[in-house]
Amino acid sequence: MSGNSELNNTEEIRENRWLQPNALVFYFTLLAALLAFKGLGLNDFWDDEANTAVIGRNLLKTGELTAWDGRNLLSYGMGGQLTEDMKKLTHPPLQYVVAAAGLWFFGDSTAGIRFFFVLIGLLTVPFAAAWYRHEFESKSYWLAGFLLAVNVPFLLYIRQVRYYPLGLAFSFATLWIWSSISKGKNAPARILAGILFFSLLIISQPLYSIATLAIIFLSLVRSKYRCGVNFVFLGLLTALSLITLLVIDHYYSHSLLRVYGQGNFWATRATHFLKLIPMVSVDSLRFELMPAGMFLFAWAGYYLAGEKGLGYIKNIGMCLAYCLIAIVVITWCSPQPVLNAKFADMRYYVMLIPLGSCMAAAIFELFHSSCQKTPKIVFLLTPIAGKAKAFNLKRQYIATFFLIILVFSNVLTLNFILQGGLQFRWVQYIREITVDYKTGSEAIGEFLEKNVSKNECVFMAPLPMNIIQMYYHPDYKFCGLVTSEAAFARKNREVLREDLFFEKTIPDYFITTGKNSRNFVKRLNHIYGPGAYELSEILPVYGGNLTRPEILLRTFGTLIVQNPLEHGVLIVKRTRAPAYLPRISARQMQDLLEF
């Protein structure tokens, strides 16, 4: 009997090893990988992704972060964001290196270029879980990993060829090192690892590094972080940030230090902040980065748990404080223009997603603090299984109900009230990664291949539309993107095609979307002379960026265009030589043809 008993005990121990928290985090990371890699190449890049891919391809080809590939020039704002050497220095460089690595390893493949971004972004799951474990001394840290792994906004963001997945992974890697550095052995090695993560974070997205540093400073209110090794690590991170600032000041044309030194800087920045912060506060809820409804469950959990739940309430409060400090510092430093902005650029605030998952995990733990016993993982979705009689079933039901509506719907989000009611995000996401559909950019690409010669000039408005086609059709000529008045144009006039400059280009095709066709053609004939252009074709697709990662800006399928004349893609063709070249400025041209 004793032998059988020992054997049973050994088997139970072995079985439980598969359900240890670290193992669970690993399983959930694999689940996130399955969900993120599935259907990775079904849709073309949207314009920001294409921007990264084009620069990455140029980097692989030339060894430089150049916007010029020998035929086309990648440019926003009539070339205002390029240096005299046509370098692209307005965005952090690591994303271009990762894109180049994908191109080198997988070739010219949409899914291949996205691969390394997804791979790095997936590391956010174990890093966030590890940070939650050490930050809040939690044994159920696997739950934070689970909630992040199945978070639809998180999955959408890490599938992007942009800095989002890089910034997420390295910010929470830095926070994990900070929270655990005083607990383990070999502190110097941990410090070096933290410096490496923070360095990668800086060259991924400086705004995320500022937010991470702000969270670390705020965490000093907790006495456990006020120790020697943490102060050394914090000093090194601060020094690294200052060195980076000096490097930016030296190499970038718009010096941050000089800008901060201007007399009107603080007043201008304060005005910008006050206009943007209300928008960010609302949109962080509308875009489902922070489900507002979960605070009601936090209150209910505290009501049920009483004094036993006070520690969890403090943890929830700290998570909320970290979210708020991140919002404040990012908003203060945000480059987003606020004039005519319809919503905040939530791409700068994606750190709120893992922080929100950690907050939700703390709320779930709060409910179970009122139970007689902490439930095993089998009680996550089946609270009446096994030894459920040992628990307060009503509280178990509330906790499980909280997780179900949090994961599978938008009920806890402000979007549920403001934007069309109940949405099942998981259903939408599964359909997105399993069903291929034609986007507006794909329809435009097909039109170019079938109808346009590679020697004909194509002008697209709004201008970011060019970038997608520039990546997928690099042999075509995209013209009129820059002005000859730009500094790089004067320096490289002999290298650049003459038709790149709108003042000297005569486009064979104008392609635009979302405009009234008659007004658009009328405007063109006003610029180039009567009868120069006529409407040739209307593609019955919506040409906007409908595969963006933001929930409210993504359609999860084809958007049906009811009136192609008003909302479809307009193809305007040149019918004869213009009477004259454009007689308006580059800015006027852009304002006239842009949305």
Secondary structure, 3 states (H helix, E strand, C coil): CHHHHHHHHHHHHHHHHCCCHHHHHHHHHHHHHHHHHCCCCCCCCCHHHHHHHHHHHHHHHHCCCECECCCCECCCHHHCCECCCCEECCCCCHHHHHHHHHHHHHCCCHHHHHHHHHHHHHCHHHHHHHHHHHHHCCCCCHHHHHHHHCCHHHHHHHCCCCCHHHHHHHHHHHHHHHHHCCCCCCHHHHHHHHHHHHHHHHCCCHHHHHHHHHHHHHHHHCHHHCCHHHHHHHHHHHHHHHHHHHHHHHHCCCCHHHHHHCCCHHHHHHHHHHHHHHHHHHHHHHCCCCCCCHHHHHHHHHHHHHHHHHHHHHHHHHHHHHHHHHHHHHHHHCCCCCCCCCCCCHHHHCCHHHHHHHHHHHHHHHHHCCCCCCCCHHHCCCCCCCCHHHCCHHHHHHHHHHHHHHHHCCCCCCHHHHCCCCCCHHHHHHHHHHCCCCCHHHHHHHHHHHHCCCCCEEEEECCCHHHHHHHHCCCCEECCCECCCCHHHHHCCCCCCHHHEHHHCCCCEEEEECCCHHHHHHHHHHHHCCCCEEEEEEECCCCCCCECCCHHHECCCCCCCCCHHHHCEEEEEECCCCCCCCCCCHHHHHHHHCC
